[in-house]
């Protein structure tokens, strides 16, 4: 359970790191 939560959190962080710059570039 703990491991699964860590994996999901890691994925969310990865998605955020990938999406945020793209959004900033689009809005910029």
N, C-alpha and C positions, 0 to 999 in steps of 0.2 A: 504493500500500500504506500509506504513512504517513498519507495523507489519510483513507483508509478507517478506519484505526485511530483517528484523531482523531475522526471522525464517530461511530464506535461508542462511544468513550469518552464523548463529549458526550451521546449518547443515554442511556447508563447513568447519567450524572450527573443528567440531567433526570428520569429515572424515579425515581432515589433521592430527589431533591428533592421530587417529587410524592408518592411513596409514604410516605416517613418521617413527614411531618406527619399524614397520614391514619391511619397506624398509631398514632402517639402519641395522637391524638384518640380512637381506638377504645379503646386500652388505658387512657388517662387516666381 
